[in-house]
């Protein structure tokens, strides 16, 4: 699966997703884009999933307008020590994900 890590998610999460192609917003040079622009670019570049900790995205965007999955890690912190703890649940939920939907990983 092609996963785009939002700029609020540390690149240090990449090793915890070894079965996927993971690219950061920074690597794509998409920093500072509004969520709608970011989602459009991600779809154009054939990303399957945007992984973020930005809980506001579900209120700001109508995700069913985009052919991408948005997974929101419900983390109280952006620190890798905290975020990595959500990866087992993410992997467990992943097979049920469908494009055009938002999923909360808690």
N, C-alpha and C positions, 0 to 999 in steps of 0.2 A: 504494500500500500504506500502511496506517495503522501507523506505527511508534511505539512507546513507548520513550523513552530512559530507562534505569534511572538512579537518582540518582547512581550511581558513574561515569556517562558525562557528560562536559561538554556543556552545551547548545551549545557552540561547534562541535559536530559537525553541527548541523542544516544549515548551508549546503552541506555535502559530500554531502547526500542530497536533492538538488533535485527528484527525480522522485517524492517520497513526501510524505505528510502526516506530519510528525514533531512529537511532543509529548513534553515531559519529565515525569517523575514529579513534579517540583516544580510545574510548571504545573497539573497535575491535583490538587495538594495531597495527594499520597499518600506524602509523605516518611515514613520510619520504619516503613512497613508491612513485615511479614515477607514473604518471597518467596511463600508460598502465598496470602496475602491479596492481594498485588500481582498475581499471576497471575489470581486470581478477578476482581478489579476490571478488569483489562485485557481479559479475555474479555467481561465484562458490557458494557464500553464499545466493543466491537467492534474492538479492536486486532488486527491480523494478526500482529504480531511485537514481541517484547521484545528490545531490543538492550542488551547488558550487557557488562561486563568481569569480572563476578563468576563466577569459575571454579567456585566451590563450589556454585552452583545446580544443577549436573548431579548432584551427590551428595545434595543436600538435598530435591529435588523429583522426583516421578514425573510428568514433563512430559506423558506420554501421557494423563493425566487431564484435560488442559486443551486446548481448541481454540485454540491459539496456537502460533506458532513462537518458539523462543528461540534467538537467535544470540549466541554468546559470542565477543567479540573477545579473542584470546589475546595481550593486550598486557602488557608488563612495567610499563607506566605508564599513568596516566589523563590524561596531558598530550595536548592536541590535536595537537601536532606528531608524536606517536607514533601515536595512534589513527587519524588521518586516512590513514596509510599502509596501513591494512587495508581501506579502502573499495573500492578496485578489486577485491580478492579477494571481498569481500562481494557486490558487484554481479555478479560472475561466477558466484557460487554461488547467488544469490537465486532464479533460475528453478527450481531443483531442490528448494527448501525445501517442506516439507509440515507442516501444523499437527499438533501433538502430538509434535514432535521438537525435539531440541537439535542445533545445528550449531556447530562450533568454527571460527572464522575465524582461520587462522594464516598 
